[in-house]
Amino acid sequence: MAAQDALWYKDAVIYQVHVRAFYDSSGDGNGDFRGLAQKLDYLQELGITAIWLMPFFPSPLRDDGYDIADYRSVNPTYGTLDDFKTFLEAAHQRGIRVIIEMVLNHTSDQHPWFQESRSSRNNPRRDWYVWSDTDTKYKGTRLIFLDTELSNWAWDPVSKQYYWHRFFSHQPDLNYDNPQVREEMWDIMKFWLSMGVDAFRLDAVPYLVEREGTNCENLPETHQIIKDLRAQIDREFPGRMLLAEANQWPTDLRAYFGNGDEFHMAFHFPLMPRMFMGLKLEDRKPITEILKQTPEIPEVCQWCLFLRNHDELTLEMVTDMERDYMYDEYAKEKAMRLNLGIRRRLAPLLDNDRRKIELMNGLLMSLPGTPIIYYGDEIGMGDNVNLGDRHGVRTPMQWDGGWNGGFSTADPEGLYSPLMLNPVYGYQAINVQSQKRFDHSLLSWMKRLIKIRRATPVLGRGSIQFLYPANHRVLAYTRKLGNETILAVNNLSSKAQAVELDLKTYKGNILIEMFGRNIFPRIGELPYLLTLAPYQFFWFRLRKI
Amino acid sequence: MPDESILSDDFVRELMNVGDVDIVVGVPTYNDGRTVGQVVQAVRAGLLKHFPRERSVIINADGGSRDGTQDLVRAASISDLSVASDLHALRTLHCISTQYEGGPANGIAMHTILAATDLLQARACAIVSPESTTLEPGWIERLLRPVFRDGKEMVLPVYRRAKFDGLLIRNLVYPMAKTLYGCSVREPYPADFAFSGELGSHFLSQDIWNQEQGRRGTELWMTLWAVIGKCKLAQSFLGTKTRREDAPSDLVGAMRETAGTLFSSLDSYASVWHSTPEPVEAPCLGCEPSVGEEASRLNRKRLHDMFTFGVKELDPVFLSILSSPTHEELKRLAALPEDRFAYSGELWARTVYEFATAFHKAVIGRDHIVQALVPLFRGRAYTFLTDNRDSSVDEMERNTESLCQAFEQQKPHLIDLWDGGK
């Protein structure tokens, strides 16, 4: 990579992709690293600056790779370690950084460590996991996978004790009270950092340590582990980044930034469902309320924003009333619901309404934080709720209208997942090739959006100030960095809206619409009147000329 | 087309910010600062509890209050600017207020609320009285749900009232509306009620807003319009309705609103009441015994005295209004000592019909006619109180129905007078 900007992640536009789902170069029905490398030109053209890869390690794939059986290798289905290195180098050559997953909290039960640990109570690795004679410890701990698990303890018939697991029972939690475990995990991270990986997305971080009498989440001991990892990274690999996956309220998440000495970035989980809620309610209140409750974070830190990802649209961070509303509005069919969430992609969630898709992406790119685009959402791919678990949002990338949607030359029956075939979202209707042909396609529009975002550092690094126009259907805010000010005005309503904005502070400025670069009237004494079409949004650069 | 000039530019700007809604709750006020805050808070709680997903607005149409009424209404707003920690609301709730010109007059307030409801394309509108201090959040549900759930077009209230509350309704409005229009709802002149947005638009498009019914008695006019238009009606039991201890007693005003509106309606709907109207169905939802057992606090002797004085003082007026037999009978009554006084239902029905005909023919100024009915009503109220002093609730109901029969029996007299001689 070129000269390092230590805060590169603040300006980044991240693309989340699963190697298996992107492009199959070998014709075996699974995407692989060689295939991903071949599609880097597409990603460069799209304009993204970082790729976040879902787990690609050897795994029994009972949780789509989040059940890791070997941390220092590549799942042979996706290629070899050399293939990964080649991909990494090619990405860097294009100015694209690579973020990989690191599942610290647990392993697969097929991992050799666990196999050793369960083999006997005297095994040296016995203490690498959390064992107990009873299933009554840590009673105050909630169950995360409500639909599949009955307890956080599972009985091991081999060593005849219970082991602790916060997720599936085939994912035993590592014991972070054991210094050997901590040392081993740091060695693994060093392995990848030395290879050139730019960042880790650390999975399920709140759950590393267990203590009786607590809910076993966000414990001080967990924070200390993160601080130690961060200090070692800063010392040995400056400029690399840690991204937290912690599905928590902003006030609880705040602690994961520490004093700028824990995570560089963290996902803003509660904001995402409220963006959907605000859109459906046609009311900015859910969005502004959660952002008002979001605490300040250290200057070097950043929120990570997303609309959709590989998981269900989680509704853990909403009230019961809000959850009921979200289910009724966005997941009318039971098959669309999973755990406390909704397993659907962006386009189907938004009724395939191009205006809503554009508005939500506009919000994603203009609210404070680093945006993440989930693969396929840039062309409006659909989902298949008939597939189990979250597989319905992990179907093959749709490249063209030909054989297997251009994803693989394998027989369709041999693909890791069925293709989308329906006339609305199927690969013959929604694919990259057809959208490349037209300037007005969603893909072309996304390219323009990303280009403007990248050319506007204030959107990545600037402060935000909400305007509160009396029209609650309009969400308006300014982003400010130094002398640069951007005004974003979003109509959350399905109807045209008029709005009066109090812009007295900016009197004398001319508004320049950032997509067309057209000039709007100068700001004067009176409230600034704007009219917006349904779901329309404006970004204006304020210029005093 | 609705007459939009009723709405000031500032108010239109506020409505623009509210945008289209599902529910409007209208609160007509005039110097109601002592009670309106409590009422609006209860309305807000009702909306949050029972209609959390619907887009709602509370609209206050004020007749020129100087006691902070409007501020109290506005303070109930829920927005992202002012978040009350004890409230959890999905949506913004606007509480807006406007002062209309030409007030105070409930009809103008109603016109303002109807115009706003129409502009906002609301599916349903509830009107609540700023004096309904016993209003509970459930009232909002009971008024609006039948419109939303059952497709009712108008929902009228049923209250649990003190035994002798609403004498004017029992002795004049109810029997007359029932006899002439088949309308047997308990509160034809409602303080708290609801209607569909579509019906609201029909109300708005009627040509009454520059007439007397458009200023006072408008709620009664709306009920009659809905009854005659065969709208789908329901009644909803709300709970106890109490009268403010210090509420001013303006019987002349009440008579203008009720008798004035009823008499006017006879002109508009002559063909309806000339025939035998079908009884209007208005099922009562959740109804309970609606009359309490509290003793009357009315001074019966004073009622009798005022009747006697009125008959004597207004003799020349009655000569123009009443037939000779009725006039003579009233004079005979006025000469009787209190313990022998009895203003029968039959005589009262005849009296009312003769007043209605005089109103129709405008034998003297119409407002004078309505005012002249006041002392006679006091006499009738005296008899009603006496007759029902020891009655059970059921007996009082039966007596009210007997009065309705008297109005029915006298109806040919009304038709004769209307179509022919005095």
Interface residues (C-beta under 8 A of the other chain):
Chain A: M277 L281 E282 D283 R284 K285 P286 T288 E289 K292 T319 M321 E322 Y325 F466 Y468 P469 A470 N471 H472 R473 S493 K495 Q497 A498 E500
Chain B: R13 E14 M16 N17 G19 D20 P52 R53 R55 S79 D80 L81 V83 H88 A89 L90 R91 T92 H94
